[in-house]
Amino acid sequence: MTHVSDNPAAARFAFDNTYARELEGFYVTCKAAQAARPRLVRLNRELAEELGLDAGALDSEEGARIFAGNETPEGAVPLAQAYAGHQFGGFSPQLGDGRALLLGEVIDRNGHRRDIQLKGSGPTPFSRAGDGRAALGPVLREYLIGEAMHALGIPTTRALAAVLTGEPVFREGALPGAVLTRVAASHIRVGTFQLFAARGEQAKVRRLADYVIDRHYRELKGHANPYLGLLERVCDGQAALIASWMHVGFIHGVMNTDNMAISGETIDYGPCAFMDHYDPATVFSSIDIQGRYAYANQPRIAQWNLARLAETLLPLIDADGNRAIARATEVVNAFPEQYERHWLKGMRAKLGLVNEEETDLNLATGFLTAMAGKKVDYTLAFRYLADAALSQEEAIRALFADPSAYDLWSGHWRARLAREAVAPLVRAQAMRRANPAFIPRNHRVEETLSAAVEGGDYAPFATLLNILSRPFDDQPEFATFAEPSLEGQGRYQTF
């Protein structure tokens, strides 16, 4: 039995739930399943403070009950959101939150509206024969990767808390059950629009679009064509987001339309991972047999997903169908150019370039070409470029079994740097702020999750989380965490 706390000293959330209030028919209210023995394993105190919450009050048994779903805080309206989506290219007309509940929305200390959602809190009407539960490993993975992305400066959902439920979930075997509390600018997806468009419920698509504009893109209110403007904003946000993924070698792994957030945040860290050696065809997900969501395909898939969003907005963009298609197509077709602009801006920073020259695209792609097929570590190569800017090239040349490809490219790079009046030390420092020393190395993530799941030891998780919170600092005491896995550990797969 879920109960609302009447303790005056209780952990308080100042909920203001516009989604529940304004979008009736877009969700089903639902209660979380009761967890047998909830225990808080991690509270993100920094995020709690940012949300205007009392971290001290939440770091308690009461906090554990709230984050497990056993106790509903005052003002919460737990609900499962409805959406559809293209999964690996095939359309599923009815998906929805099968194991997640939106508790409500709070306004953070910066005046931004944020969703607070439980993930793994039990079955909902959208569970489709699933148990609605989550295992500890995936909960800690999402916590770790989301916080790493945040520290890297990449828009992302974040983890507020992880709790053990005190009972097993059954996957390939029995695993410890857990619930993640996730914070997002919103949980509205391309698939949310698709659900109602596929049903022909045009009034609901309009209501949703108006809500999204009001919540995320208020500058479009009073715009000559706000719905076309909405498509433009979402396309540009995704171009910037995917470019930032590519800059750090991140592979989402499951870029279905129900996993693309309208807000421009990275959402749903399932079979995601970071690339070690540079290979554009890298795939980690065990179910991505065709490589649909391979590293190099991510920009193309984003554009494909945005075309699906555009289809849902056509009747809003123009009453004349042909005109609507022409205008939306123009926006979606501009995506590769937008993406390249964001990507090149980031690559200039990574390469230490201050000014813009037309040949910079060739210089950036040339460095990737020099690395391709040579098992050169992507993250370390860019990090060591900062040393190379100080004429210390031993480390970067050592990454190449045959450094001749690097030496050839390096000549062009040095000629380009020479055309800018920037002191080498100033340039190197700027490059270190653009090229992380630390990413969530796959073997380190797995070691951390194994220690927690198999041994109940959360110390490695805390250590790795701490290292990843400062990805651009050298942290010499943790130098081994910057290294890729040893060759021979086998091909890494996520599930």
MITOR-657090 format. One record per residue (C-alpha): residue number from 1; residue in one letter; x, y, z. Coordinates in steps of 0.2 Angstrom, whole numbers, padded with zeros to 4 digits. Layout:
BEGIN
  marmar  fido   east  north     up
     NUM     a      X      Y      Z
...
REM end
This chain:
BEGIN
  marmar  fido   east  north     up
       1     m   0000   0000   0000
       2     t   0008   0016  -0006
       3     h   0006   0030   0007
       4     v   0009   0049   0008
       5     s   0021   0054   0022
       6     d   0013   0066   0035
       7     n   0029   0069   0044
       8     p   0032   0088   0045
       9     a   0051   0085   0044
      10     a   0049   0074   0028
      11     a   0059   0076   0012
      12     r   0049   0089   0003
      13     f   0047   0091  -0016
      14     a   0039   0107  -0022
      15     f   0030   0098  -0037
      16     d   0021   0108  -0051
      17     n   0015   0095  -0063
      18     t   0011   0103  -0079
      19     y   0012   0086  -0089
      20     a  -0002   0078  -0078
      21     r  -0012   0094  -0078
      22     e  -0012   0099  -0096
      23     l  -0010   0083  -0106
      24     e  -0024   0072  -0100
      25     g  -0024   0057  -0112
      26     f  -0006   0056  -0114
      27     y  -0003   0045  -0099
      28     v  -0010   0033  -0086
      29     t  -0009   0036  -0068
      30     c  -0001   0022  -0059
      31     k   0007   0017  -0043
      32     a   0024   0009  -0040
      33     a   0025  -0009  -0034
      34     q   0031  -0010  -0016
      35     a   0049  -0015  -0013
      36     a   0053  -0027   0000
      37     r   0068  -0019   0009
      38     p   0073  -0003   0000
      39     r   0090   0003   0003
      40     l   0099   0019  -0003
      41     v   0115   0014  -0012
      42     r   0119   0031  -0019
      43     l   0111   0049  -0018
      44     n   0117   0063  -0030
      45     r   0119   0076  -0016
      46     e   0125   0089  -0029
      47     l   0110   0087  -0040
      48     a   0098   0086  -0025
      49     e   0104   0103  -0020
      50     e   0103   0110  -0038
      51     l   0084   0104  -0038
      52     g   0081   0113  -0022
      53     l   0079   0097  -0012
      54     d   0086   0094   0005
      55     a   0100   0081   0002
      56     g   0101   0078   0021
      57     a   0083   0073   0023
      58     l   0083   0062   0007
      59     d   0099   0053   0013
      60     s   0088   0042   0025
      61     e   0077   0028   0026
      62     e   0063   0039   0021
      63     g   0073   0044   0005
      64     a   0075   0026   0001
      65     r   0056   0023   0003
      66     i   0053   0037  -0009
      67     f   0066   0032  -0022
      68     a   0060   0014  -0022
      69     g   0042   0020  -0025
      70     n   0035   0014  -0008
      71     e   0031   0031  -0002
      72     t   0023   0045  -0013
      73     p   0029   0062  -0008
      74     e   0016   0075  -0006
      75     g   0011   0083  -0023
      76     a   0017   0069  -0034
      77     v   0006   0062  -0047
      78     p   0014   0046  -0052
      79     l   0010   0042  -0070
      80     a   0017   0031  -0085
      81     q   0019   0041  -0101
      82     a   0012   0035  -0117
      83     y   0022   0035  -0133
      84     a   0025   0024  -0149
      85     g   0042   0023  -0159
      86     h   0052   0016  -0173
      87     q   0063   0002  -0165
      88     f   0077  -0003  -0177
      89     g   0067   0004  -0191
      90     g   0051  -0005  -0188
      91     f   0036   0005  -0181
      92     s   0028   0000  -0164
      93     p   0012   0009  -0163
      94     q   0010   0007  -0144
      95     l   0025   0007  -0132
      96     g   0025   0019  -0117
      97     d   0033   0018  -0100
      98     g   0034  -0001  -0096
      99     r   0044   0001  -0080
     100     a   0045   0019  -0076
     101     l   0034   0032  -0067
     102     l   0035   0051  -0068
     103     l   0033   0057  -0050
     104     g   0031   0075  -0056
     105     e   0041   0091  -0060
     106     v   0051   0103  -0049
     107     i   0058   0120  -0053
     108     d   0077   0119  -0050
     109     r   0087   0133  -0042
     110     n   0091   0140  -0060
     111     g   0073   0142  -0064
     112     h   0072   0127  -0075
     113     r   0058   0114  -0075
     114     r   0064   0096  -0072
     115     d   0055   0079  -0072
     116     i   0059   0067  -0058
     117     q   0055   0049  -0064
     118     l   0057   0032  -0056
     119     k   0064   0019  -0067
     120     g   0062   0000  -0062
     121     s   0048   0004  -0050
     122     g   0037  -0011  -0056
     123     p   0024  -0015  -0070
     124     t   0013  -0002  -0078
     125     p  -0002  -0004  -0091
     126     f   0012  -0002  -0104
     127     s   0023  -0016  -0098
     128     r   0018  -0029  -0111
     129     a   0022  -0045  -0101
     130     g   0037  -0037  -0093
     131     d   0040  -0036  -0074
     132     g   0043  -0018  -0074
     133     r   0058  -0020  -0063
     134     a   0077  -0016  -0066
     135     a   0092  -0025  -0061
     136     l   0106  -0016  -0051
     137     g   0119  -0017  -0065
     138     p   0109  -0007  -0078
     139     v   0104   0005  -0064
     140     l   0122   0009  -0059
     141     r   0127   0009  -0078
     142     e   0115   0023  -0082
     143     y   0120   0033  -0066
     144     l   0138   0032  -0070
     145     i   0137   0036  -0089
     146     g   0124   0050  -0087
     147     e   0135   0058  -0074
     148     a   0150   0056  -0085
     149     m   0141   0064  -0099
     150     h   0136   0078  -0088
     151     a   0154   0081  -0083
     152     l   0159   0081  -0101
     153     g   0147   0095  -0104
     154     i   0135   0085  -0115
     155     p   0116   0087  -0112
     156     t   0109   0072  -0103
     157     t   0097   0065  -0091
     158     r   0105   0063  -0074
     159     a   0103   0051  -0059
     160     l   0097   0058  -0043
     161     a   0097   0041  -0033
     162     a   0100   0022  -0034
     163     v   0091   0011  -0022
     164     l   0091  -0008  -0020
     165     t   0074  -0016  -0018
     166     g   0079  -0030  -0007
     167     e   0072  -0043  -0019
     168     p   0079  -0052  -0035
     169     v   0074  -0049  -0053
     170     f   0075  -0063  -0065
     171     r   0084  -0061  -0081
     172     e   0098  -0074  -0087
     173     g   0098  -0078  -0068
     174     a   0093  -0070  -0052
     175     l   0100  -0052  -0050
     176     p   0098  -0039  -0036
     177     g   0083  -0028  -0040
     178     a   0086  -0009  -0040
     179     v   0077   0008  -0045
     180     l   0085   0023  -0053
     181     t   0078   0040  -0050
     182     r   0081   0050  -0066
     183     v   0080   0069  -0069
     184     a   0077   0076  -0086
     185     a   0072   0092  -0094
     186     s   0057   0082  -0099
     187     h   0053   0064  -0105
     188     i   0044   0069  -0121
     189     r   0051   0059  -0136
     190     v   0049   0059  -0155
     191     g   0039   0043  -0151
     192     t   0026   0054  -0141
     193     f   0022   0063  -0156
     194     q   0021   0048  -0166
     195     l   0008   0039  -0155
     196     f  -0005   0052  -0158
     197     a  -0001   0056  -0176
     198     a  -0002   0037  -0180
     199     r  -0019   0037  -0173
     200     g  -0025   0052  -0183
     201     e  -0027   0062  -0167
     202     q  -0022   0078  -0174
     203     a  -0029   0089  -0160
     204     k  -0018   0080  -0148
     205     v  -0002   0082  -0159
     206     r  -0006   0101  -0158
     207     r  -0008   0101  -0140
     208     l   0008   0091  -0137
     209     a   0017   0103  -0149
     210     d   0010   0118  -0140
     211     y   0015   0111  -0123
     212     v   0033   0107  -0129
     213     i   0035   0125  -0136
     214     d   0028   0132  -0120
     215     r   0040   0121  -0110
     216     h   0056   0121  -0120
     217     y   0055   0134  -0134
     218     r   0046   0149  -0127
     219     e   0055   0160  -0140
     220     l   0043   0152  -0153
     221     k   0027   0159  -0145
     222     g   0021   0172  -0157
     223     h   0033   0165  -0171
     224     a   0025   0166  -0189
     225     n   0025   0147  -0190
     226     p   0029   0140  -0172
     227     y   0027   0122  -0178
     228     l   0040   0124  -0192
     229     g   0051   0133  -0179
     230     l   0049   0119  -0167
     231     l   0055   0107  -0180
     232     e   0070   0118  -0184
     233     r   0075   0120  -0165
     234     v   0074   0101  -0162
     235     c   0084   0098  -0177
     236     d   0098   0110  -0172
     237     g   0097   0103  -0154
     238     q   0100   0085  -0161
     239     a   0114   0091  -0173
     240     a   0123   0099  -0158
     241     l   0120   0083  -0147
     242     i   0125   0070  -0159
     243     a   0141   0080  -0163
     244     s   0145   0081  -0145
     245     w   0143   0062  -0144
     246     m   0155   0060  -0159
     247     h   0168   0071  -0151
     248     v   0170   0059  -0136
     249     g   0168   0043  -0145
     250     f   0151   0039  -0137
     251     i   0139   0026  -0145
     252     h   0121   0026  -0139
     253     g   0118   0009  -0146
     254     v   0099   0010  -0147
     255     m   0094   0027  -0156
     256     n   0075   0022  -0158
     257     t   0063   0036  -0160
     258     d   0056   0033  -0143
     259     n   0074   0036  -0136
     260     m   0076   0053  -0144
     261     a   0071   0067  -0132
     262     i   0063   0083  -0139
     263     s   0073   0093  -0126
     264     g   0090   0089  -0135
     265     e   0096   0078  -0120
     266     t   0104   0061  -0121
     267     i   0091   0049  -0114
     268     d   0090   0030  -0111
     269     y   0108   0023  -0107
     270     g   0105   0005  -0112
     271     p   0118  -0004  -0122
     272     c   0128   0012  -0124
     273     a   0147   0012  -0123
     274     f   0163   0023  -0127
     275     m   0174   0018  -0141
     276     d   0192   0013  -0137
     277     h   0202   0012  -0153
     278     y   0195   0023  -0167
     279     d   0184   0013  -0179
     280     p   0169   0021  -0188
     281     a   0160   0004  -0189
     282     t   0161   0001  -0170
     283     v   0145  -0007  -0163
     284     f   0143  -0013  -0145
     285     s   0125  -0018  -0143
     286     s   0122  -0037  -0145
     287     i   0106  -0034  -0153
     288     d   0112  -0022  -0167
     289     i   0116  -0036  -0179
     290     q   0116  -0025  -0194
     291     g   0126  -0011  -0187
     292     r   0111   0001  -0189
     293     y   0117   0011  -0174
     294     a   0136   0010  -0177
     295     y   0147   0025  -0172
     296     a   0148   0033  -0189
     297     n   0129   0030  -0193
     298     q   0123   0041  -0178
     299     p   0121   0057  -0188
     300     r   0112   0049  -0202
     301     i   0100   0040  -0190
     302     a   0097   0056  -0180
     303     q   0091   0064  -0197
     304     w   0080   0049  -0201
     305     n   0072   0050  -0183
     306     l   0069   0069  -0186
     307     a   0061   0065  -0203
     308     r   0049   0054  -0193
     309     l   0045   0069  -0181
     310     a   0043   0080  -0196
     311     e   0029   0068  -0203
     312     t   0019   0071  -0187
     313     l   0020   0090  -0188
     314     l   0015   0091  -0207
     315     p  -0004   0096  -0204
     316     l   0002   0109  -0191
     317     i   0015   0117  -0203
     318     d   0004   0120  -0217
     319     a  -0014   0116  -0222
     320     d  -0008   0113  -0239
     321     g   0000   0096  -0239
     322     n   0012   0099  -0253
     323     r   0018   0115  -0245
     324     a   0020   0107  -0228
     325     i   0030   0093  -0235
     326     a   0041   0105  -0245
     327     r   0044   0116  -0230
     328     a   0048   0102  -0218
     329     t   0059   0093  -0230
     330     e   0069   0109  -0232
     331     v   0072   0109  -0213
     332     v   0076   0090  -0212
     333     n   0088   0091  -0227
     334     a   0098   0105  -0218
     335     f   0102   0093  -0204
     336     p   0119   0087  -0212
     337     e   0125   0105  -0214
     338     q   0120   0109  -0196
     339     y   0128   0094  -0189
     340     e   0144   0097  -0199
     341     r   0144   0115  -0192
     342     h   0143   0109  -0174
     343     w   0155   0095  -0177
     344     l   0168   0106  -0185
     345     k   0167   0119  -0171
     346     g   0170   0105  -0158
     347     m   0184   0098  -0169
     348     r   0193   0115  -0170
     349     a   0193   0115  -0151
     350     k   0200   0098  -0150
     351     l   0214   0102  -0163
     352     g   0218   0118  -0154
     353     l   0212   0129  -0168
     354     v   0206   0147  -0164
     355     n   0202   0154  -0181
     356     e   0191   0146  -0195
     357     e   0199   0141  -0211
     358     e   0190   0132  -0226
     359     t   0203   0118  -0225
     360     d   0199   0114  -0207
     361     l   0186   0100  -0212
     362     n   0200   0091  -0222
     363     l   0212   0093  -0207
     364     a   0200   0086  -0195
     365     t   0194   0071  -0206
     366     g   0213   0068  -0210
     367     f   0217   0065  -0192
     368     l   0203   0052  -0191
     369     t   0209   0044  -0207
     370     a   0227   0043  -0200
     371     m   0220   0033  -0185
     372     a   0207   0022  -0194
     373     g   0212   0004  -0195
     374     k   0227   0006  -0184
     375     k   0220   0002  -0167
     376     v   0224   0020  -0161
     377     d   0215   0025  -0145
     378     y   0203   0039  -0149
     379     t   0203   0047  -0132
     380     l   0221   0046  -0129
     381     a   0226   0052  -0147
     382     f   0216   0069  -0144
     383     r   0223   0071  -0127
     384     y   0241   0068  -0132
     385     l   0239   0081  -0146
     386     a   0239   0094  -0132
     387     d   0257   0088  -0128
     388     a   0261   0088  -0147
     389     a   0256   0106  -0147
     390     l   0271   0109  -0135
     391     s   0282   0099  -0147
     392     q   0281   0084  -0136
     393     e   0276   0070  -0148
     394     e   0283   0054  -0140
     395     a   0266   0049  -0132
     396     i   0255   0052  -0148
     397     r   0268   0044  -0160
     398     a   0269   0029  -0148
     399     l   0250   0026  -0150
     400     f   0253   0021  -0169
     401     a   0262   0005  -0173
     402     d   0268   0014  -0188
     403     p   0268   0033  -0185
     404     s   0271   0038  -0203
     405     a   0252   0042  -0206
     406     y   0252   0053  -0190
     407     d   0269   0061  -0196
     408     l   0262   0065  -0213
     409     w   0246   0073  -0205
     410     s   0256   0082  -0192
     411     g   0265   0092  -0205
     412     h   0249   0099  -0211
     413     w   0242   0102  -0193
     414     r   0258   0112  -0188
     415     a   0257   0122  -0204
     416     r   0239   0127  -0199
     417     l   0244   0131  -0181
     418     a   0258   0142  -0187
     419     r   0245   0153  -0195
     420     e   0238   0158  -0178
     421     a   0247   0169  -0165
     422     v   0243   0159  -0150
     423     a   0256   0154  -0137
     424     p   0259   0135  -0137
     425     l   0255   0134  -0118
     426     v   0239   0143  -0120
     427     r   0234   0132  -0134
     428     a   0239   0116  -0125
     429     q   0228   0121  -0110
     430     a   0213   0125  -0121
     431     m   0215   0108  -0129
     432     r   0215   0099  -0113
     433     r   0199   0108  -0109
     434     a   0192   0101  -0125
     435     n   0199   0083  -0125
     436     p   0195   0073  -0109
     437     a   0208   0062  -0101
     438     f   0195   0051  -0093
     439     i   0180   0043  -0101
     440     p   0170   0028  -0094
     441     r   0181   0015  -0101
     442     n   0171  -0001  -0104
     443     h   0182  -0013  -0094
     444     r   0182  -0001  -0079
     445     v   0163   0001  -0080
     446     e   0161  -0018  -0080
     447     e   0173  -0021  -0065
     448     t   0164  -0008  -0056
     449     l   0147  -0016  -0059
     450     s   0153  -0033  -0055
     451     a   0160  -0027  -0038
     452     a   0143  -0020  -0034
     453     v   0132  -0034  -0041
     454     e   0142  -0049  -0036
     455     g   0151  -0043  -0020
     456     g   0140  -0029  -0014
     457     d   0155  -0018  -0014
     458     y   0151   0000  -0020
     459     a   0169   0007  -0017
     460     p   0174   0005  -0035
     461     f   0158   0013  -0041
     462     a   0162   0028  -0030
     463     t   0180   0029  -0035
     464     l   0175   0029  -0054
     465     l   0161   0041  -0052
     466     n   0173   0053  -0043
     467     i   0186   0051  -0057
     468     l   0173   0054  -0071
     469     s   0167   0070  -0062
     470     r   0183   0078  -0067
     471     p   0186   0071  -0085
     472     f   0198   0085  -0091
     473     d   0209   0085  -0075
     474     d   0225   0075  -0076
     475     q   0223   0066  -0060
     476     p   0240   0057  -0060
     477     e   0235   0046  -0045
     478     f   0222   0038  -0057
     479     a   0232   0037  -0073
     480     t   0228   0019  -0076
     481     f   0209   0023  -0077
     482     a   0214   0034  -0093
     483     e   0221   0018  -0102
     484     p   0211   0007  -0113
     485     s   0209  -0012  -0109
     486     l   0223  -0023  -0113
     487     e   0222  -0031  -0130
     488     g   0216  -0049  -0129
     489     q   0201  -0046  -0117
     490     g   0189  -0050  -0131
     491     r   0177  -0039  -0141
     492     y   0166  -0029  -0129
     493     q   0148  -0032  -0130
     494     t   0133  -0023  -0121
     495     f   0116  -0031  -0118
REM end
